[in-house]
Amino acid sequence: MRYISAILALAALGACNDKGAPQPHSGTGASAPSAALVSPNTATLAAPGPDSFTARFTTSRGLFDVKVHRDWAPLGADRFYHLVDAGFYDGVRFYRVIAGFVAQFGSHGDPAVEQVWHDLRIADDPVRHRNERGTVTFATAGPDTRTTQLFINVADNSRLDKIGFAPMGEVVNGMSVVDSFYNGYGEGAPGGQGPDQGRLAREGNAYLTAQFPKLDYIVSARVFEEW
């Protein structure tokens, strides 16, 4: 799938296997995914989330917190809330980290889970907030195609506003952690030497571990405050 590639080649996910660091799920079946991931309840997914909440990401580089503002992008905020609540992002890599642009993640490490969520799309939200540094936005492959992939703007990317990318939250703590994610692989294939999204969807973390071992990753992502 060409998340953001169709417009600005904006697609990716990442992880890192530093010695001594806790290891993410491999996506090879070692840990069975939860029922919420393999058989998501569509009624639950359609339910509104909190007006605002903070999700804490524990990563291979440290912690960062994302505060979500439902009034910025309600459909995106609700989807993100349910994904975090289900533990979707545990073990997920930051597979596309471009210096001065974005850190993208959200393709699940287990191909079976990735396939389940592939068609669970949500409609677009109007853009009500700028894609400024630190904001968090869903990636897209075109109109009304948002699913699970997100990017963190590591620079002011307000040029994305006019083409429909609607931020739904912002990093409020730990932006230095985001800045430190490994970016040496560059743009994804076929335009660069980074991960190929088609193979990532088919093979999951097993592909990334074998060929892109320096990618940073999410150990866990959990809601710890909501209003």
C-alpha positions as CSV (number, residue, x, y, z in Angstrom):
1,M,0.0,0.0,0.0
2,R,1.4,3.4,-0.9
3,Y,0.5,5.5,2.2
4,I,1.3,9.1,1.4
5,S,3.6,7.9,-1.5
6,A,1.0,9.1,-4.0
7,I,1.5,12.6,-2.8
8,L,4.8,13.1,-1.0
9,A,6.1,9.6,-0.6
10,L,4.9,9.6,3.0
11,A,4.8,6.0,4.2
12,A,6.7,4.0,6.9
13,L,7.3,2.3,10.3
14,G,10.3,1.5,12.5
15,A,12.1,-0.4,15.1
16,C,15.5,-0.9,16.7
17,N,17.2,-4.0,18.2
18,D,19.8,-2.5,20.5
19,K,21.6,-5.0,22.7
20,G,20.0,-5.3,26.1
21,A,16.8,-3.5,25.0
22,P,13.5,-5.2,25.3
23,Q,12.6,-6.9,22.1
24,P,9.4,-6.3,20.2
25,H,7.0,-9.0,19.0
26,S,8.5,-10.7,16.0
27,G,5.3,-11.1,14.0
28,T,6.3,-14.8,13.4
29,G,3.7,-16.3,15.8
30,A,5.7,-16.4,19.0
31,S,3.0,-14.4,20.8
32,A,-0.6,-14.9,19.8
33,P,-2.3,-11.6,19.1
34,S,-5.3,-10.7,21.2
35,A,-8.9,-11.2,20.1
36,A,-9.3,-7.4,19.9
37,L,-6.7,-7.4,17.1
38,V,-7.7,-10.4,15.1
39,S,-11.5,-10.0,15.5
40,P,-12.1,-6.3,16.2
41,N,-15.6,-5.4,17.2
42,T,-16.9,-2.9,14.6
43,A,-19.5,-1.5,17.0
44,T,-16.7,-0.7,19.5
45,L,-14.6,0.9,16.8
46,A,-17.5,3.1,15.8
47,A,-18.0,4.4,19.4
48,P,-16.7,7.9,20.2
49,G,-13.5,8.1,22.3
50,P,-12.8,10.7,25.0
51,D,-12.7,14.4,24.2
52,S,-9.0,14.3,25.0
53,F,-6.6,11.7,26.1
54,T,-2.8,11.1,26.4
55,A,-1.2,7.9,25.2
56,R,2.3,7.0,26.5
57,F,4.6,5.3,24.1
58,T,7.5,3.3,25.6
59,T,10.0,2.8,22.8
60,S,13.5,1.4,22.2
61,R,14.8,5.0,22.7
62,G,12.7,6.0,25.7
63,L,9.3,7.5,26.4
64,F,7.1,10.0,24.6
65,D,3.5,11.1,25.2
66,V,0.9,12.0,22.6
67,K,-2.0,14.2,23.7
68,V,-5.0,13.7,21.4
69,H,-7.6,16.5,20.8
70,R,-10.8,15.0,19.5
71,D,-12.0,18.4,18.2
72,W,-9.1,18.5,15.8
73,A,-10.1,15.3,14.0
74,P,-12.8,13.2,15.7
75,L,-12.7,10.2,13.5
76,G,-9.0,9.9,13.6
77,A,-8.9,10.5,17.4
78,D,-11.5,7.8,17.9
79,R,-9.7,5.2,15.8
80,F,-6.4,6.0,17.5
81,Y,-8.0,5.6,20.9
82,H,-9.4,2.1,20.1
83,L,-6.1,1.0,18.5
84,V,-4.1,2.0,21.5
85,D,-6.7,0.5,23.8
86,A,-6.3,-2.8,22.0
87,G,-2.5,-2.8,22.2
88,F,-2.2,-2.6,18.4
89,Y,1.1,-0.6,18.4
90,D,3.0,-2.9,20.7
91,G,6.1,-4.2,18.9
92,V,5.4,-1.9,15.9
93,R,8.5,-0.4,14.1
94,F,9.1,3.2,13.0
95,Y,9.8,1.9,9.5
96,R,10.1,5.2,7.7
97,V,12.0,7.9,9.5
98,I,13.1,10.8,7.3
99,A,15.3,13.5,8.8
100,G,13.6,16.9,8.7
101,F,10.2,15.4,7.7
102,V,8.4,12.5,9.5
103,A,8.7,9.4,11.6
104,Q,6.0,7.0,10.4
105,F,4.7,3.8,12.0
106,G,1.6,1.7,12.2
107,S,2.0,-1.4,10.1
108,H,1.5,-4.3,12.4
109,G,4.3,-6.8,12.9
110,D,1.9,-9.8,12.5
111,P,0.8,-10.1,8.8
112,A,-2.4,-11.8,9.9
113,V,-3.4,-8.8,12.1
114,E,-2.3,-6.3,9.3
115,Q,-4.6,-8.1,6.9
116,V,-7.6,-7.8,9.3
117,W,-7.2,-4.1,9.6
118,H,-6.3,-3.4,6.0
119,D,-9.9,-2.8,5.0
120,L,-11.2,-1.2,8.3
121,R,-11.0,2.3,6.8
122,I,-12.3,5.5,8.2
123,A,-13.5,8.6,6.4
124,D,-11.3,11.7,6.3
125,D,-11.6,14.5,8.8
126,P,-11.5,18.2,7.8
127,V,-8.1,19.7,8.5
128,R,-8.5,21.9,11.5
129,H,-4.9,22.1,12.8
130,R,-1.6,22.6,11.1
131,N,0.9,19.8,10.5
132,E,3.5,21.6,12.6
133,R,6.4,20.0,14.3
134,G,5.3,17.4,16.9
135,T,1.8,16.9,15.5
136,V,0.6,13.3,14.9
137,T,-1.4,12.6,11.7
138,F,-2.9,9.5,10.0
139,A,-1.2,8.5,6.8
140,T,-3.4,7.9,3.8
141,A,-3.4,6.3,0.4
142,G,-6.1,8.6,-1.0
143,P,-9.5,9.9,0.1
144,D,-11.1,8.0,3.0
145,T,-8.4,5.3,3.3
146,R,-7.0,5.9,6.8
147,T,-6.6,2.7,8.8
148,T,-3.7,2.3,11.3
149,Q,-0.7,4.1,10.0
150,L,0.4,7.4,11.5
151,F,3.3,9.8,11.2
152,I,4.9,12.3,13.6
153,N,5.9,15.5,12.0
154,V,9.5,16.2,13.0
155,A,9.5,19.5,11.2
156,D,6.9,22.1,10.1
157,N,5.1,20.3,7.3
158,S,2.2,22.7,6.9
159,R,2.3,22.1,3.2
160,L,0.4,18.8,4.0
161,D,-2.6,20.8,5.3
162,K,-3.9,21.7,1.9
163,I,-3.8,18.1,0.7
164,G,-6.0,16.8,3.4
165,F,-3.7,15.4,6.2
166,A,-5.6,16.2,9.4
167,P,-3.5,16.1,12.7
168,M,-5.4,14.6,15.6
169,G,-2.8,15.0,18.4
170,E,0.6,16.2,19.4
171,V,3.7,15.0,21.2
172,V,3.7,16.9,24.5
173,N,6.6,15.1,26.1
174,G,9.6,13.3,24.7
175,M,10.0,14.9,21.3
176,S,13.8,14.5,21.7
177,V,13.1,10.7,21.8
178,V,11.3,11.0,18.5
179,D,14.1,13.0,17.0
180,S,16.5,10.2,18.0
181,F,14.9,7.4,16.0
182,Y,17.2,5.7,13.6
183,N,16.9,7.4,10.1
184,G,19.8,5.8,8.3
185,Y,17.6,3.7,5.9
186,G,16.0,6.7,4.4
187,E,13.0,6.6,2.0
188,G,11.3,3.3,1.4
189,A,11.4,1.2,-1.7
190,P,11.1,1.7,-4.6
191,G,12.2,5.3,-4.3
192,G,14.9,4.6,-1.6
193,Q,16.7,1.8,0.2
194,G,14.2,1.6,3.1
195,P,11.6,-1.0,3.8
196,D,9.1,-2.0,1.0
197,Q,5.6,-1.6,2.3
198,G,4.3,-4.5,0.2
199,R,6.7,-6.9,1.8
200,L,6.1,-5.3,5.2
201,A,2.4,-6.1,4.9
202,R,3.0,-9.6,3.8
203,E,5.9,-10.6,6.1
204,G,5.7,-8.2,9.1
205,N,8.4,-7.8,11.6
206,A,10.2,-10.9,10.4
207,Y,11.1,-8.9,7.3
208,L,12.2,-5.8,9.2
209,T,14.2,-7.8,11.7
210,A,16.2,-9.6,9.0
211,Q,16.8,-6.7,6.7
212,F,16.5,-3.5,8.7
213,P,17.7,-4.4,12.2
214,K,18.5,-0.9,13.3
215,L,14.9,0.4,13.2
216,D,13.5,1.7,16.4
217,Y,10.3,0.3,17.8
218,I,7.4,0.6,20.2
219,V,7.5,-1.6,23.3
220,S,4.1,-0.6,24.4
221,A,1.5,2.2,23.9
222,R,-1.2,2.8,26.5
223,V,-3.8,5.4,27.4
224,F,-2.9,6.8,30.8
225,E,-5.0,10.0,31.0
226,E,-8.4,10.9,29.5
227,W,-10.8,13.7,29.8
